Amino acid sequence: MKKLGVAVVGAGAWGRNHVRAYKEIPITQLVAVCDVDPTRARALAAQFDAEAYTSSEEMLKNKEVEAVSVCTWSTMLAVEAAKALDAGKHVLVEKPMAANAVEAEKLVEKAEENALLLTVGFLMRFIPGLQRIRDDIQKKAIGNLVCATAKRVSQWPERLGDVGVVKDTAIHDIDAMQFITGEQPSSVYARTGCMRHKKFEDYAHIMLTYENGESAFIESNWLTPYKTRTLVVTGSEAIMRLDYMTQELWIENAKESIQPRYPFQEPLKLELQHFAECILEKQKPQISGQDGVKALCVAEAVLKSSAENRVIKI
């Protein structure tokens, strides 16, 4: 069986998860781990039987590396992804993909110019319950979509230091709204602030509106002492509730309440497996680089709306 040679740039908390997942996926061969911290790079590489690098340029010279996961700090994502694309490697870049939408668009162009696969780490799309919600909306199984409400709150994640809650956390729900509705919002109004952490915003309340009258609401913060990840979708004939953490889905209408059963699966492993399959089988990924650009454009509109206290057209 052909295995895809993969490498991970960034040996922090999420990079370690990528390394572990690649090691568990039958069709991937973990070749290398890269981090600017030599101790961290060597320790993780030794744990998972890979080569350690402190220079991504040197790592990318390794011909066994065919694809790269970029899991660095947000402000370095586009830099490292561009290096990998220039070296002829396929790339999965973690959200938010880049420091800004202009950088993200350049990555898309670079991937297209080099005929390489570029995808973005929006792993919520691989949760079966969210896929069911999207399908039911498209089939109008819940009637007409009225609104969707997401809550993603928790304590401050110590791994962070270069972006606020909008580009780190709320961007998952921005993408999820795009996924289930199949469209970009036409406008956004948002309020953000720094309640406990002064460098970046630690809470955000976001309202997205769409051309056909639908609305979406996103609450995200790093203030709540417990972790909550939920989505409630209201239709004219039914309501769907998803708990991202347990992957439980409830559907309620005027006659009954049902709970479809889906086997619990790790979305990161599904995402990385899909990434590898698309490369090996020359298929298009479910999540394109352009999806990342769109989500980042909305995130930037959120921050602009809050800063200027007005509705921003997208």
N, C-alpha and C positions, 0 to 999 in steps of 0.2 A: 504494500500500500504506500503510495506516494505521501510523504509528509512535508508540510510547509515549514521551512526554516524561519524562525521568528526571533526577534530581539525586543527588549523593553528598555526604553530610555526613561529614567526616573525610578529610583528605588525607594521612594517614600511609601506612605501607607497604601495608596491606591496602586502604585506600581508593583508593590509586593503581591497584591491580589491578581494582577495580570500575570505575573510570573507563575504564581501557583496554579492559576487556571490553565495557562498554556501547557503546563506540565501534565495536567490531568486530561487534556483533550487528545484523543487518539491520533488525529490527523496533523498535529503540530509538533515540531521538534524545537524545544527551547535551545537556542544557540548562545545567546549573549544577554548580559545585563549591564547597563551603563548608568553611572551616577557620578556627579562631580565629587562626592565624598568617597574616597577610596575604601575606607573601612566598611561603609555601608554596601558599596558595590561588591566587594570581595565576599562579605558575609552572605549576601543574598545569592550570589552566584554559586558559592560553595554549597549552600543549603539545597539548591536545585540543580546542581551538576551542570553549570553553564560557565562560559568564559566571562570574566569581569573586565570592564573597561571604565576609564574615567573620561575618555574623550569619545564623543559620538562620531567624530570624523574618522578616528581609527577603527571604531566598531563597524562603521558602514563600509569599510574596505573589505570586510570579511564576506567572501562570496557565498558562504553558506546562509547568510542572512538574506531572506527574500522579502520579508515583511517586518514592519516595526510598529509597536505600540508606543505612543508618545504620552507619557504620564508625568510631565514636569509641572512646575508652577505655571499658572495660567499665562503669565506674561512671556513665558519662554516656549509655549506650545507651538506657535507658528514658526518660530526660528528652527526648532528641532524637526518639525514636520517638513519644512522646506529643505533642510539638509538631506533628509531621508529620500524625498522625492527626487532631488538632484542626483542622488546616488543610485537611482533606479529601483528604489524599494517601494512596495505598496505600504500604505499608511492608515492606521487607525489612530486618530488624534482624540484625546479626551476633550470633553466639554470644558470651557466654552469655545474651544477650537483655536482661538486667537485673542489677542488683546483688544481687537476691534474688527468691525466688519470688513474694512478695507484689506487688512492682513488676511482675513479668512477668504475673501474673494480671490486674492492672489494665489492662495494654496489651491483653490479649485482650478484656476487657470493653469497652474504648473502641473497638476496631475493630468489634466486633459492634454496638455502639450506633450507629455511624456508617456501617454497611454497607460497610466497607472491608476490603481484603485485607491480612492480616498474616501474614508468613512469617518463618522464622528460618534463618540461614545455616549449616545443617548440610550442607555440600557433599559429604561422603563418600557420602551417599545417591545421588548421581548417578554414582558409579563403577559401570560395568557389572558388575564382579566381585562387588561387594557386593549388587547386585540379584539376581545369579544365586544367591548364597548364601541370600538370603532366600527366593527361589522354591523352591530345592531343600529347604530346611528345611520350608516349608509343604507341599510335595508328598511329604515324607518320602523323598526320593530318596537321602538319606544315612542312612535309618533314623530312629531316635529321636534327638533332640538330647541329647547328654550334657553338653557344656560348650563355651564359647567363650572364647578367650584373645586379648587385644589387647596389643600393645606399641607405645607411642608415645613415643619418647625422642629427645632432641637437646640441643644446647647452649642456654644461656639466650638467648631472643629479645630483642634490645635494644629492640624496640618496646614492651615491657611495663613496667608500673610500678604497676598498681592491683589485680591479682588474682594468685593463685598458679596452680600447674600444674593443679589440679583443675578450676577454672572456665574456664581458658584452653584447655587441651590435652586432658585426660582427658574433658571433656564431649563431645568428638567421639565417643569410644568408648562413653560412656554412651548417647548417642543411637543409635549404630550397633547396640548390643545391643537397644535398644527396637525398632529397625527390623527386625532379623532375627528376633527372637522374637515380635514383635507384642504384647508385654506388659511391664508394669512389674515390676521386682523386688519381692519381698515384704520383703526385708531386705538390709542392707549391713553389712559389716565392713571397716574400712580402717585403714591405717597411713600417715601422712604425716609429713614432717619438713623441716627446713631444714638441709641439709648444707653448702651453699656460700652461699646467699642468705638473709639473716636476716629480711627484711621479710615474705616470703610463702613458703609451702611450695614446695620445688623437687623433691620426689619424692612419689609416691603409689602404694601397692599396695592394690588394691580387689578385694573379693570380693562379687559380687551373687548372691543366691539367689532362686529363683522357687518359686511355690506347687507346681508339678508336679515339683520335684526337680532341675531344671536349675540349672547354675551358670555364672557368667561371671567372668573374672578380667581385670583391667586393670592394666598397669604403665605408669606415665607419669613422666617426669622431664625436668629441664633440666640434667642433669649429664653425659650421655654425649657424647663428642667427635664422634660421627657420628650422622646422622639415620636413624632406623628407624621405619617405620609399617607394622605387620603385623597380620593377624587370622588365627587358626587356629580352625576350627570342627570339633569332634569329634562324629561321629554313631555310632550303633551299627553302621553298615555302611560308612561312608566318612569320610574326613577331607578338609576343604577348606582350602586355604591361600591367602591373598590378600596381595599386596604392594601397599599403597596407592600407593606412589611410582611403581612401574613399571606398575601396574594388571594385573600378571600373576596368573593364578589357576591353581592346581593342585588336582586332585581325585584322591584315592587310595582304592582299595578293595582287597579281597583278591586281585583278578584283574589289575588294571591301574592305571596312573597316566596321567592325561590332562591336557592343558593347553588348555582352550578359548581360541580366539583372539578377542579383542575389539579393535577399532580404538582406539588411545589417543585420548582426548578430554579436554579441560580441564574438570574438574567445575565450576569457577566459572562458565565461560561457559554450560554446560548449566543450571546453577542460575538464572542471571540471565535466560537465554532463557525458561526455564519460568515464572519470575516474570512476565515481560512477557506471555507467551502467556496466562497465567491471567487477567490483568487485561483484555487485549484481547478474549478470548473468553468472559469471565465464567465461568471455571472455578474449582473449588477447588484450591488448591495441594497438592502431595504432602506438604509439611511445614506443619503448622498452627501457630498461635501456642501452642496447647495442648501440642504436642509440645515446644516450648521450655520451657514451665512444668514439664512432667514431668521433663525432663532436669535442670533447675535444682534441682528438689526432691531428686533423687537426689544431685546434687553437694553440696547442703547437708547431706544425710544422711551423705555420705562425710566431710565435715569434722567433723561432730558425732561420728561414730563414732571418728575418730582422736583428737579432743580428750578424749573420755570413755572411750576404750579399751573399747568395748562394741559389741555388735550393735545396730543401729538398725532398728526396724520402719518400713516405709514405707506 
